[in-house]
Amino acid sequence: MGKIDEIYMSEALKEARKAFDEDEVPIGAVIVHKGRIVARGHNQVERLKDATAHAEMLALTSAASYLGAKWLSGASIYVTIEPCPMCAGALVLARVKNLYFGAKDPKAGACGSVANIVNHKKLNHRVEVKGGISEKECGLLLKEFFKKKRIK
């Protein structure tokens, strides 16, 4: 794992902590294009009352707006947990080049754990995937959040 990957994942973790502080499932994402962070997102499902308001979806919309393009061909996304089917599908549709994620999601992960949408042979685009970046830190934040929820 490269130092640069850890730096970008630390930025995604900052976004996840924002979600945690807002009592949202703590998932964060950043999108990098040409060596610069061009978009950030964190879960806002509760705030927006929108099941699609995942960190990745919000970051994709922001990046497309910033870059003025629907295809994010040269972009990489860093997300604290393995994307779900909806987000994985959106990464394919947006033609994101690389996905870097922290913790695996054995219940809903669609980038290798439960399904592999980002590299499905019948789809017109494939995303390069690298998981396990800052995995422990990403996983601990989620565990802490759900532990807090169970106590309430």
C-alpha positions as CSV (number, residue, x, y, z in Angstrom):
1,M,0.0,0.0,0.0
2,G,1.4,3.4,-1.0
3,K,1.7,6.4,1.2
4,I,-0.5,8.4,-1.1
5,D,-3.3,5.9,-0.8
6,E,-3.1,6.3,3.0
7,I,-3.2,10.1,2.7
8,Y,-6.3,10.0,0.5
9,M,-8.0,7.4,2.7
10,S,-7.3,9.7,5.7
11,E,-9.3,12.3,3.9
12,A,-12.2,9.8,3.3
13,L,-12.0,9.0,7.0
14,K,-12.4,12.7,7.8
15,E,-15.7,12.6,5.8
16,A,-16.7,9.4,7.6
17,R,-16.2,11.1,11.0
18,K,-18.5,14.0,9.8
19,A,-21.2,11.3,9.2
20,F,-20.5,9.8,12.6
21,D,-20.9,13.2,14.3
22,E,-24.2,13.7,12.4
23,D,-25.5,10.2,13.6
24,E,-25.2,8.8,10.1
25,V,-23.6,5.5,9.2
26,P,-19.9,6.6,9.2
27,I,-18.8,6.2,5.6
28,G,-16.8,8.8,3.7
29,A,-15.4,9.1,0.2
30,V,-13.1,11.4,-1.8
31,I,-12.6,11.5,-5.5
32,V,-9.2,12.2,-6.9
33,H,-8.5,13.5,-10.5
34,K,-5.0,14.4,-11.8
35,G,-3.6,14.2,-8.3
36,R,-6.2,16.5,-6.7
37,I,-9.2,15.9,-4.5
38,V,-12.1,17.2,-6.6
39,A,-15.0,15.9,-4.5
40,R,-15.9,14.7,-1.0
41,G,-18.9,13.0,0.4
42,H,-20.2,11.3,3.5
43,N,-23.4,9.5,4.2
44,Q,-26.5,11.8,4.5
45,V,-29.3,9.2,4.3
46,E,-30.9,10.4,7.5
47,R,-30.4,14.1,7.0
48,L,-31.8,14.1,3.5
49,K,-34.4,11.3,4.0
50,D,-32.9,9.7,0.9
51,A,-31.8,6.0,0.7
52,T,-29.5,6.9,-2.2
53,A,-27.6,9.6,-0.3
54,H,-24.5,7.4,0.2
55,A,-21.0,8.9,0.5
56,E,-20.0,7.6,-3.0
57,M,-23.2,8.8,-4.7
58,L,-22.8,12.3,-3.3
59,A,-19.1,12.4,-4.2
60,L,-19.8,11.2,-7.8
61,T,-22.4,13.9,-8.3
62,S,-20.1,16.5,-6.9
63,A,-17.1,15.4,-9.0
64,A,-19.2,15.3,-12.2
65,S,-20.4,18.8,-11.5
66,Y,-16.9,20.1,-10.7
67,L,-15.3,18.5,-13.7
68,G,-18.3,19.3,-16.0
69,A,-18.4,15.8,-17.3
70,K,-20.6,12.7,-16.8
71,W,-17.6,10.3,-17.3
72,L,-15.0,10.3,-14.6
73,S,-12.6,8.1,-16.7
74,G,-9.4,9.3,-15.1
75,A,-10.7,9.5,-11.6
76,S,-10.1,7.4,-8.5
77,I,-12.4,7.1,-5.5
78,Y,-11.3,6.4,-2.0
79,V,-14.1,5.1,0.3
80,T,-13.9,3.8,3.8
81,I,-16.0,0.7,3.2
82,E,-16.5,-1.6,0.2
83,P,-19.3,-0.1,-1.9
84,C,-22.9,-1.5,-2.0
85,P,-24.6,-2.7,-5.2
86,M,-26.0,0.8,-5.9
87,C,-22.7,2.6,-5.4
88,A,-20.8,-0.1,-7.3
89,G,-23.2,0.3,-10.2
90,A,-22.8,4.0,-10.2
91,L,-19.0,3.7,-10.3
92,V,-19.3,1.6,-13.4
93,L,-21.8,4.0,-15.0
94,A,-19.5,6.9,-14.2
95,R,-16.6,5.0,-15.7
96,V,-14.4,5.6,-12.6
97,K,-10.9,4.2,-13.2
98,N,-9.9,3.1,-9.7
99,L,-11.6,2.2,-6.5
100,Y,-9.7,2.1,-3.2
101,F,-11.6,1.0,-0.1
102,G,-10.9,0.4,3.5
103,A,-13.0,-2.3,5.2
104,K,-14.8,-5.1,3.4
105,D,-18.5,-5.3,3.7
106,P,-19.4,-9.0,4.1
107,K,-23.2,-8.3,4.2
108,A,-23.6,-5.9,1.2
109,G,-20.2,-5.4,-0.5
110,A,-20.5,-5.4,-4.3
111,C,-16.8,-5.2,-5.1
112,G,-15.8,-8.8,-4.3
113,S,-17.4,-9.7,-1.0
114,V,-21.1,-10.6,-1.8
115,A,-21.0,-9.7,-5.5
116,N,-18.6,-8.1,-8.0
117,I,-20.5,-5.5,-10.0
118,V,-17.4,-3.3,-10.6
119,N,-15.8,-6.2,-12.6
120,H,-18.8,-7.9,-14.1
121,K,-18.0,-9.4,-17.5
122,K,-21.2,-8.3,-19.1
123,L,-20.9,-4.7,-18.2
124,N,-19.2,-2.2,-20.5
125,H,-16.7,-0.9,-17.9
126,R,-14.5,-2.4,-15.2
127,V,-13.1,-0.6,-12.2
128,E,-9.6,-1.4,-10.9
129,V,-10.1,-2.3,-7.2
130,K,-7.7,-2.3,-4.2
131,G,-9.1,-3.0,-0.8
132,G,-7.7,-3.0,2.7
133,I,-6.4,0.5,2.8
134,S,-6.4,1.7,6.5
135,E,-8.8,-1.2,7.0
136,K,-8.5,-1.4,10.7
137,E,-9.3,2.3,11.3
138,C,-12.2,2.3,8.8
139,G,-13.6,-0.9,10.4
140,L,-13.3,0.5,14.0
141,L,-15.2,3.6,13.2
142,L,-18.1,1.5,11.9
143,K,-18.0,-0.9,14.9
144,E,-18.0,2.1,17.3
145,F,-21.0,3.6,15.6
146,F,-23.1,0.4,15.7
147,K,-22.0,-0.3,19.3
148,K,-23.3,3.2,20.2
149,K,-26.5,2.5,18.4
150,R,-27.1,-0.8,20.3
151,I,-26.5,0.9,23.6
152,K,-29.3,3.4,22.8
